[in-house]
Amino acid sequence: MTHLYTAEAELYDIAFSWDVSAEVDWLLERLGGDCSSVLEPACGSGRMLAALAERGVDAVGFDSSPEMVRLAQERLNSRKLSGEALVANMAEFALERVFGGAICPVDSLAYLTEPADVLVHLACVARHLRPGARYLVQLELRDAADPWRGVRPSVWAAERGETRLKVAWRVERIDLEAGTEIQHARFEIVGGPEQGRVFEERHTMAAWTPERWETAIAESSFTYAAVHDGDRPERPRRPLGEAGRQLWHELRAPG
């Protein structure tokens, strides 16, 4: 586990503190009007959990980082929201309950770099969903013929109190043969008590192509129901089998 999700968890929480209200409203529409409980693997510091709980959803998330789980639970508690954050392994977990839907945003699934772990993860999620429930996974897919097509850095600013950040996140290397890529994150503190400090870190992520991703889903118990373009505010449907950024993959549990 990298420093961003442990020692620098507070920095992560500030950097990724943008408003997710519209996205959560859309996610709940896709999960269905009768979805009253949602599971979020790799919940991070809990911004999605809190937004779900604010809408009356029974939101439960887990993360392998105790620091992230602490922040997520503090976020829920400080707003007097029901919900729970737990420490658990994304590849294999057992929560002893069933949910009406599940979500996994911001390419979190790509931290599982072994295909076998992804299959175990999908099997675990399916066991925690009621029959026919949806699992919405946001995952970028690389074009097998041109892996760098559409790839561009993400640069944004964030602030909380006196602390102001400049954040840059970019892909440094893509190796489709190995099925991995290297992403570089840079956080510059441009205001506040730690002004001038720079934190940089590289992350090894899974590199998925449409074909490889469809094969993984076919080997699971899920049905690949739809793809939505998360790079556009209206999140229109996209054809299955296309590469792209911020794609939301709608998977349907058996039954």
C-alpha positions in Angstrom: 0.0 0.0 0.0 1.4 3.4 -1.0 2.0 6.4 1.2 -0.9 8.4 -0.4 -3.4 6.0 1.2 -1.7 5.7 4.6 0.7 8.4 5.8 -0.7 11.0 3.4 -4.4 10.1 3.8 -5.3 13.6 4.9 -3.7 15.0 1.7 -5.7 12.6 -0.4 -8.9 13.5 1.4 -8.4 17.2 0.5 -7.3 16.5 -3.1 -10.4 14.3 -3.8 -13.0 16.4 -2.0 -14.9 17.6 -5.0 -18.7 17.5 -5.0 -20.1 14.1 -6.1 -23.8 14.9 -5.6 -24.8 14.7 -9.3 -22.7 11.5 -9.8 -24.3 9.8 -6.8 -27.8 10.8 -8.0 -27.0 9.2 -11.4 -25.6 6.1 -9.7 -28.7 5.6 -7.6 -30.8 5.9 -10.8 -28.8 3.1 -12.4 -28.9 0.9 -9.3 -32.7 1.2 -9.3 -35.4 2.9 -7.2 -35.7 -0.1 -4.9 -32.0 -0.1 -4.0 -31.9 0.9 -0.3 -28.4 -0.5 0.5 -25.1 0.0 -1.3 -21.7 -1.6 -0.9 -18.5 0.3 -2.0 -15.3 -1.6 -2.2 -12.2 0.6 -1.9 -14.3 3.4 -0.4 -11.2 5.6 0.4 -12.0 8.4 2.7 -15.8 8.1 2.3 -17.0 10.9 0.1 -19.3 8.6 -1.8 -20.4 6.8 1.3 -21.4 10.2 2.9 -23.3 11.3 -0.3 -25.2 8.0 -0.4 -26.0 8.2 3.3 -27.3 11.7 2.9 -29.9 10.3 0.5 -31.1 7.8 3.0 -29.2 4.8 1.6 -27.7 2.2 3.9 -24.1 2.7 2.8 -21.3 0.3 3.7 -17.7 0.6 2.4 -14.4 -1.0 3.0 -10.8 -0.3 2.3 -7.5 -2.0 3.0 -6.1 1.2 4.5 -7.0 1.8 8.2 -6.2 5.4 7.8 -8.8 5.8 5.0 -11.4 3.9 6.9 -10.8 6.2 9.9 -11.4 9.3 7.8 -14.5 7.7 6.2 -16.1 6.8 9.5 -15.2 10.3 10.9 -16.9 11.9 7.9 -20.1 9.9 8.5 -20.0 10.5 12.3 -19.4 14.2 12.0 -22.5 14.6 9.8 -24.5 12.3 12.0 -25.1 10.0 9.0 -25.8 6.3 9.2 -23.4 4.1 7.4 -20.2 2.1 8.1 -16.6 1.9 6.9 -14.6 -1.3 7.5 -11.1 -2.5 7.0 -11.1 -5.4 4.5 -9.2 -6.7 1.5 -10.6 -5.7 -1.9 -9.6 -9.0 -3.5 -11.3 -11.2 -1.0 -13.8 -10.2 1.7 -16.8 -11.5 3.6 -19.2 -9.1 5.3 -22.1 -11.6 6.0 -24.8 -9.5 4.5 -26.4 -8.8 1.1 -26.8 -5.4 -0.6 -29.1 -3.9 -3.2 -26.3 -2.6 -5.3 -22.5 -1.8 -5.4 -20.3 0.8 -6.8 -16.5 1.1 -7.4 -15.5 4.6 -8.7 -12.3 6.3 -9.9 -10.5 3.3 -11.3 -10.1 1.8 -7.9 -10.4 -1.7 -9.4 -7.2 -1.1 -11.3 -5.2 -1.5 -8.1 -5.8 -5.2 -8.4 -3.1 -5.9 -10.9 -3.5 -9.7 -11.0 -6.4 -11.0 -13.2 -7.0 -13.8 -10.8 -7.6 -11.3 -8.0 -10.1 -9.5 -10.1 -12.1 -12.7 -10.6 -12.0 -13.4 -6.9 -13.2 -9.8 -6.3 -16.1 -10.1 -8.7 -17.1 -13.4 -7.1 -17.1 -11.8 -3.7 -19.2 -8.8 -4.8 -21.7 -11.1 -6.5 -22.1 -13.1 -3.2 -22.9 -9.8 -1.5 -25.6 -8.7 -3.9 -29.2 -9.7 -4.1 -30.3 -11.5 -7.4 -30.3 -9.2 -10.4 -28.6 -6.3 -8.5 -26.2 -4.1 -10.3 -22.5 -3.4 -9.7 -21.3 -0.2 -11.3 -17.5 -0.1 -11.9 -15.7 2.9 -13.2 -12.6 1.7 -15.1 -10.6 3.1 -18.0 -10.0 0.8 -21.0 -7.0 1.2 -23.3 -7.1 0.8 -27.0 -5.2 -2.3 -27.9 -4.0 -0.8 -31.2 -3.1 2.6 -29.8 -2.8 2.5 -26.0 -2.2 6.2 -25.6 -5.3 7.3 -27.6 -7.4 9.5 -25.4 -4.9 9.4 -22.5 -4.3 12.8 -20.9 -3.2 14.1 -17.5 -5.7 15.3 -14.9 -4.8 18.6 -13.3 -6.9 20.3 -10.6 -6.9 22.5 -7.6 -8.3 21.8 -4.1 -8.5 23.5 -0.8 -9.7 23.1 2.8 -9.3 25.7 5.4 -5.9 27.4 4.9 -4.5 24.5 2.9 -4.5 24.8 -0.9 -3.3 22.2 -3.4 -2.3 21.8 -7.0 -2.7 18.2 -8.1 -1.4 16.5 -11.2 -2.1 12.9 -12.1 -0.7 11.4 -15.3 0.1 8.1 -16.9 3.8 7.5 -17.4 4.0 4.1 -19.0 1.5 1.6 -20.5 2.5 -2.1 -21.0 -0.4 -3.9 -22.4 1.6 -7.1 -22.8 2.2 -7.2 -19.0 -1.3 -5.7 -18.4 0.1 -2.9 -16.2 0.7 0.8 -16.3 2.6 3.3 -14.2 0.7 6.4 -13.0 2.5 9.4 -11.4 0.7 11.6 -8.8 2.1 15.0 -7.7 0.6 17.1 -4.9 2.0 20.6 -4.4 0.9 22.5 -1.3 0.6 26.1 -2.5 -1.0 27.6 0.6 -1.3 27.0 4.3 1.1 25.8 7.0 2.9 23.4 4.8 3.2 25.7 1.8 6.0 24.6 -0.5 5.9 20.9 0.3 5.6 18.6 -2.6 4.6 15.0 -2.4 5.1 12.7 -5.4 4.4 9.0 -5.8 4.1 6.3 -8.6 1.4 3.7 -8.7 1.4 0.4 -10.5 -2.1 -0.1 -11.9 -3.8 -2.7 -14.1 -4.0 -1.8 -17.8 -7.3 -3.1 -19.2 -8.3 -3.4 -22.9 -12.0 -3.9 -23.9 -11.3 -7.5 -24.9 -9.5 -8.3 -21.7 -12.2 -6.7 -19.6 -15.0 -8.5 -21.4 -13.2 -11.8 -21.0 -12.9 -11.2 -17.2 -16.6 -10.4 -16.9 -17.5 -13.5 -19.0 -15.5 -15.6 -16.6 -17.5 -14.2 -13.7 -21.1 -14.7 -12.8 -22.0 -11.1 -13.9 -23.7 -10.1 -17.1 -22.2 -7.1 -18.9 -25.3 -4.9 -19.2 -24.1 -1.5 -20.4 -21.3 1.0 -20.6 -21.7 4.7 -19.8 -19.4 7.6 -20.6 -18.4 9.2 -17.3 -16.3 11.8 -19.0 -19.5 13.6 -20.0 -22.0 15.2 -17.6 -25.0 13.4 -19.0 -23.1 10.0 -18.9 -24.5 8.7 -22.2 -24.4 5.0 -23.1 -21.4 3.8 -25.1 -21.1 0.6 -27.2 -19.6 -2.3 -25.4 -16.1 -3.1 -26.6 -14.9 0.5 -27.0 -11.9 2.0 -25.2 -12.3 5.2 -23.2 -11.7 7.4 -20.1 -13.9 7.3 -17.0 -16.2 4.6 -18.3 -18.9 3.3 -16.0 -19.4 -0.4 -16.6 -22.9 -1.7 -15.5 -22.7 -5.3 -14.4 -25.7 -7.4 -13.4 -25.6 -10.1 -10.7 -27.1 -13.5 -11.5 -30.7 -14.2 -10.9 
